[in-house]
């Protein structure tokens, strides 16, 4: 499994969330919603200090990660975090 964050997504996080070097962004499983990888769950995002990292990508000094308790959500797939300019929102691709 691999976590990738595109330059467009990085720019969005830096501009919209004011993220800068030294910050941490956690992706986690949330009960409810829908996704293409897990029925009945969706992906949550928070700025949090990491505790037990299972998967990570560091870009521009910002650590993006998934903790061990949430790695099941990916279902052994790679995750790419990108930005959709038409929708003006972050999108996820699981392959």
Backbone as JSON Lines, residues from 0, in Angstrom:
{"i":0,"aa":"X","n":[0.84,-1.18,0.0],"ca":[0.0,0.0,0.0],"c":[0.88,1.24,0.0]}
{"i":1,"aa":"X","n":[0.36,2.26,-0.65],"ca":[1.09,3.51,-0.75],"c":[0.12,4.68,-0.6]}
{"i":2,"aa":"X","n":[0.56,5.73,0.05],"ca":[-0.2,6.97,0.19],"c":[0.5,8.04,-0.64]}
{"i":3,"aa":"X","n":[-0.24,8.62,-1.59],"ca":[0.31,9.7,-2.42],"c":[-0.57,10.94,-2.25]}
{"i":4,"aa":"X","n":[0.08,12.1,-2.25],"ca":[-0.63,13.37,-2.16],"c":[-0.11,14.23,-3.31]}
{"i":5,"aa":"X","n":[-1.0,14.61,-4.21],"ca":[-0.6,15.36,-5.4],"c":[-0.24,16.8,-5.05]}
{"i":6,"aa":"X","n":[0.54,17.45,-5.92],"ca":[0.85,18.87,-5.7],"c":[-0.4,19.74,-5.6]}
{"i":7,"aa":"X","n":[-1.43,19.43,-6.37],"ca":[-2.68,20.21,-6.3],"c":[-3.35,20.06,-4.94]}
{"i":8,"aa":"X","n":[-3.32,18.86,-4.39],"ca":[-3.89,18.64,-3.05],"c":[-3.07,19.36,-1.99]}
{"i":9,"aa":"X","n":[-1.76,19.3,-2.11],"ca":[-0.88,20.0,-1.16],"c":[-1.21,21.49,-1.17]}
{"i":10,"aa":"X","n":[-1.31,22.07,-2.36],"ca":[-1.6,23.5,-2.47],"c":[-2.94,23.83,-1.81]}
{"i":11,"aa":"X","n":[-3.94,22.96,-1.99],"ca":[-5.25,23.18,-1.38],"c":[-5.15,23.17,0.14]}
{"i":12,"aa":"X","n":[-4.5,22.14,0.69],"ca":[-4.35,22.05,2.14],"c":[-3.59,23.26,2.7]}
{"i":13,"aa":"X","n":[-2.55,23.69,2.01],"ca":[-1.78,24.84,2.47],"c":[-2.62,26.12,2.46]}
{"i":14,"aa":"X","n":[-3.41,26.29,1.41],"ca":[-4.21,27.51,1.28],"c":[-5.46,27.47,2.16]}
{"i":15,"aa":"X","n":[-6.23,26.41,2.08],"ca":[-7.51,26.34,2.78],"c":[-7.38,26.08,4.27]}
{"i":16,"aa":"X","n":[-6.43,25.26,4.66],"ca":[-6.27,24.9,6.07],"c":[-5.09,25.62,6.71]}
{"i":17,"aa":"X","n":[-4.36,26.39,5.92],"ca":[-3.22,27.12,6.45],"c":[-2.09,26.21,6.92]}
{"i":18,"aa":"X","n":[-2.01,25.02,6.34],"ca":[-0.98,24.07,6.77],"c":[0.4,24.52,6.32]}
{"i":19,"aa":"X","n":[1.35,24.23,7.18],"ca":[2.74,24.57,6.89],"c":[3.64,23.47,7.44]}
{"i":20,"aa":"X","n":[4.9,23.6,7.16],"ca":[5.89,22.61,7.59],"c":[5.73,22.29,9.08]}
{"i":21,"aa":"X","n":[5.78,21.0,9.39],"ca":[5.66,20.56,10.77],"c":[4.27,20.13,11.19]}
{"i":22,"aa":"X","n":[3.27,20.35,10.35],"ca":[1.89,19.94,10.66],"c":[1.68,18.49,10.24]}
{"i":23,"aa":"X","n":[0.59,17.88,10.76],"ca":[0.28,16.48,10.49],"c":[-1.2,16.36,10.1]}
{"i":24,"aa":"X","n":[-1.49,15.61,9.03],"ca":[-2.85,15.43,8.56],"c":[-3.18,13.94,8.62]}
{"i":25,"aa":"X","n":[-4.17,13.6,9.42],"ca":[-4.58,12.2,9.58],"c":[-5.82,11.9,8.74]}
{"i":26,"aa":"X","n":[-5.78,10.79,8.03],"ca":[-6.93,10.24,7.32],"c":[-7.42,9.06,8.15]}
{"i":27,"aa":"X","n":[-8.73,9.0,8.42],"ca":[-9.25,7.95,9.29],"c":[-10.63,7.48,8.84]}
{"i":28,"aa":"X","n":[-10.99,6.27,9.27],"ca":[-12.29,5.69,8.94],"c":[-13.36,6.29,9.85]}
{"i":29,"aa":"X","n":[-14.48,6.69,9.22],"ca":[-15.62,7.21,9.97],"c":[-16.83,6.32,9.68]}
{"i":30,"aa":"X","n":[-17.61,6.04,10.69],"ca":[-18.83,5.28,10.49],"c":[-19.86,6.17,9.8]}
{"i":31,"aa":"X","n":[-20.47,5.66,8.75],"ca":[-21.48,6.4,8.01],"c":[-20.91,6.93,6.71]}
{"i":32,"aa":"X","n":[-21.8,7.33,5.84],"ca":[-21.38,7.83,4.53],"c":[-21.14,6.67,3.58]}
{"i":33,"aa":"X","n":[-20.4,6.94,2.54],"ca":[-20.12,5.89,1.57],"c":[-18.75,6.12,0.94]}
{"i":34,"aa":"X","n":[-18.2,5.04,0.43],"ca":[-16.93,5.12,-0.27],"c":[-16.86,3.99,-1.27]}
{"i":35,"aa":"X","n":[-15.83,4.01,-2.08],"ca":[-15.65,2.94,-3.06],"c":[-14.88,1.77,-2.48]}
{"i":36,"aa":"X","n":[-14.39,1.89,-1.24],"ca":[-13.6,0.8,-0.65],"c":[-14.27,0.12,0.53]}
{"i":37,"aa":"X","n":[-15.14,0.81,1.26],"ca":[-15.78,0.22,2.44],"c":[-17.23,0.69,2.54]}
{"i":38,"aa":"X","n":[-18.18,-0.25,2.44],"ca":[-19.59,0.09,2.59],"c":[-19.88,0.56,4.01]}
{"i":39,"aa":"X","n":[-20.66,1.61,4.12],"ca":[-21.09,2.1,5.42],"c":[-20.07,2.97,6.15]}
{"i":40,"aa":"X","n":[-18.94,3.25,5.49],"ca":[-17.91,4.08,6.1],"c":[-17.46,5.14,5.11]}
{"i":41,"aa":"X","n":[-16.89,6.21,5.63],"ca":[-16.32,7.25,4.79],"c":[-14.98,7.67,5.39]}
{"i":42,"aa":"X","n":[-14.28,8.51,4.67],"ca":[-12.95,8.93,5.1],"c":[-13.04,10.27,5.81]}
{"i":43,"aa":"X","n":[-12.47,10.34,7.0],"ca":[-12.38,11.58,7.75],"c":[-10.98,12.15,7.62]}
{"i":44,"aa":"X","n":[-10.84,13.45,7.86],"ca":[-9.55,14.13,7.78],"c":[-9.45,15.09,8.96]}
{"i":45,"aa":"X","n":[-8.3,15.07,9.63],"ca":[-8.09,15.96,10.77],"c":[-6.62,16.33,10.88]}
{"i":46,"aa":"X","n":[-6.37,17.48,11.46],"ca":[-5.0,17.87,11.78],"c":[-4.75,17.39,13.2]}
{"i":47,"aa":"X","n":[-3.9,16.36,13.33],"ca":[-3.64,15.73,14.63],"c":[-2.21,15.25,14.71]}
{"i":48,"aa":"X","n":[-1.72,15.17,15.93],"ca":[-0.4,14.58,16.16],"c":[-0.5,13.07,15.94]}
{"i":49,"aa":"X","n":[0.44,12.48,15.21],"ca":[0.39,11.04,14.98],"c":[0.71,10.24,16.24]}
{"i":50,"aa":"X","n":[0.07,9.06,16.33],"ca":[0.31,8.17,17.47],"c":[0.94,6.86,17.0]}
{"i":51,"aa":"X","n":[0.28,6.17,16.08],"ca":[0.72,4.85,15.66],"c":[0.57,4.75,14.13]}
{"i":52,"aa":"X","n":[1.49,5.35,13.42],"ca":[1.4,5.5,11.96],"c":[1.65,4.17,11.24]}
{"i":53,"aa":"X","n":[0.76,3.86,10.3],"ca":[0.9,2.66,9.48],"c":[1.31,3.0,8.05]}
{"i":54,"aa":"X","n":[0.88,4.15,7.57],"ca":[1.14,4.57,6.19],"c":[1.31,6.08,6.19]}
{"i":55,"aa":"X","n":[2.33,6.57,5.47],"ca":[2.58,8.01,5.5],"c":[3.19,8.51,4.21]}
{"i":56,"aa":"X","n":[3.02,9.8,4.02],"ca":[3.67,10.53,2.92],"c":[3.99,11.92,3.47]}
{"i":57,"aa":"X","n":[5.23,12.34,3.32],"ca":[5.61,13.68,3.77],"c":[5.91,14.54,2.55]}
{"i":58,"aa":"X","n":[5.22,15.66,2.46],"ca":[5.39,16.58,1.34],"c":[5.45,18.0,1.89]}
{"i":59,"aa":"X","n":[6.45,18.77,1.46],"ca":[6.63,20.15,1.92],"c":[6.71,20.22,3.44]}
{"i":60,"aa":"X","n":[7.21,19.17,4.07],"ca":[7.34,19.16,5.51],"c":[6.05,18.87,6.26]}
{"i":61,"aa":"X","n":[4.99,18.53,5.52],"ca":[3.7,18.18,6.12],"c":[3.56,16.66,6.05]}
{"i":62,"aa":"X","n":[3.24,16.04,7.18],"ca":[3.08,14.59,7.24],"c":[1.62,14.23,7.07]}
{"i":63,"aa":"X","n":[1.3,13.48,6.03],"ca":[-0.03,12.92,5.79],"c":[0.05,11.46,6.17]}
{"i":64,"aa":"X","n":[-0.93,10.96,6.92],"ca":[-0.79,9.6,7.42],"c":[-2.13,8.91,7.72]}
{"i":65,"aa":"X","n":[-2.04,7.58,7.83],"ca":[-3.13,6.72,8.28],"c":[-2.56,5.92,9.44]}
{"i":66,"aa":"X","n":[-3.3,5.86,10.55],"ca":[-2.83,5.09,11.7],"c":[-3.19,3.62,11.57]}
{"i":67,"aa":"X","n":[-2.54,2.79,12.35],"ca":[-2.73,1.34,12.28],"c":[-4.19,0.95,12.52]}
{"i":68,"aa":"X","n":[-4.87,1.64,13.42],"ca":[-6.27,1.31,13.71],"c":[-7.2,1.56,12.52]}
{"i":69,"aa":"X","n":[-6.76,2.35,11.55],"ca":[-7.61,2.71,10.4],"c":[-7.13,2.12,9.08]}
{"i":70,"aa":"X","n":[-6.04,1.39,9.09],"ca":[-5.47,0.91,7.83],"c":[-6.4,-0.07,7.12]}
{"i":71,"aa":"X","n":[-7.27,-0.76,7.86],"ca":[-8.22,-1.7,7.27],"c":[-9.11,-1.01,6.23]}
{"i":72,"aa":"X","n":[-9.37,0.27,6.45],"ca":[-10.26,1.02,5.56],"c":[-9.78,0.98,4.11]}
{"i":73,"aa":"X","n":[-8.47,0.99,3.91],"ca":[-7.91,1.02,2.56],"c":[-8.06,-0.3,1.81]}
{"i":74,"aa":"X","n":[-8.34,-1.37,2.55],"ca":[-8.59,-2.66,1.91],"c":[-7.45,-3.09,1.0]}
{"i":75,"aa":"X","n":[-6.2,-2.88,1.49],"ca":[-4.98,-3.25,0.77],"c":[-4.75,-2.43,-0.52]}
{"i":76,"aa":"X","n":[-5.43,-1.32,-0.68],"ca":[-5.29,-0.49,-1.89],"c":[-4.37,0.7,-1.63]}
{"i":77,"aa":"X","n":[-3.82,1.23,-2.7],"ca":[-3.08,2.49,-2.65],"c":[-4.1,3.63,-2.57]}
{"i":78,"aa":"X","n":[-3.72,4.72,-1.93],"ca":[-4.61,5.88,-1.82],"c":[-3.9,7.11,-2.37]}
{"i":79,"aa":"X","n":[-4.56,7.79,-3.3],"ca":[-4.05,9.05,-3.83],"c":[-5.01,10.16,-3.43]}
{"i":80,"aa":"X","n":[-4.47,11.19,-2.81],"ca":[-5.24,12.36,-2.42],"c":[-4.98,13.42,-3.49]}
{"i":81,"aa":"X","n":[-6.06,13.93,-4.1],"ca":[-5.93,14.89,-5.19],"c":[-6.93,16.02,-4.96]}
{"i":82,"aa":"X","n":[-6.93,16.99,-5.85],"ca":[-7.84,18.13,-5.79],"c":[-8.59,18.23,-7.09]}
{"i":83,"aa":"X","n":[-9.92,18.35,-7.01],"ca":[-10.78,18.53,-8.18],"c":[-11.12,20.02,-8.28]}
{"i":84,"aa":"X","n":[-10.52,20.7,-9.25],"ca":[-10.71,22.15,-9.39],"c":[-12.15,22.5,-9.75]}
{"i":85,"aa":"X","n":[-12.84,21.65,-10.52],"ca":[-14.23,21.94,-10.9],"c":[-15.15,21.92,-9.69]}
{"i":86,"aa":"X","n":[-14.93,20.96,-8.78],"ca":[-15.75,20.85,-7.58],"c":[-15.18,21.65,-6.41]}
{"i":87,"aa":"X","n":[-13.93,22.09,-6.55],"ca":[-13.21,22.82,-5.51],"c":[-13.17,22.01,-4.21]}
{"i":88,"aa":"X","n":[-12.78,20.73,-4.35],"ca":[-12.69,19.87,-3.18],"c":[-11.64,18.78,-3.34]}
{"i":89,"aa":"X","n":[-11.23,18.24,-2.23],"ca":[-10.28,17.13,-2.2],"c":[-11.02,15.87,-2.64]}
{"i":90,"aa":"X","n":[-10.34,15.04,-3.43],"ca":[-10.89,13.77,-3.86],"c":[-9.88,12.66,-3.57]}
{"i":91,"aa":"X","n":[-10.37,11.44,-3.53],"ca":[-9.53,10.29,-3.21],"c":[-9.68,9.24,-4.29]}
{"i":92,"aa":"X","n":[-8.55,8.63,-4.64],"ca":[-8.56,7.52,-5.58],"c":[-7.93,6.32,-4.88]}
{"i":93,"aa":"X","n":[-8.61,5.2,-4.93],"ca":[-8.11,3.97,-4.32],"c":[-7.87,2.97,-5.44]}
{"i":94,"aa":"X","n":[-6.63,2.55,-5.61],"ca":[-6.32,1.62,-6.7],"c":[-5.45,0.48,-6.21]}
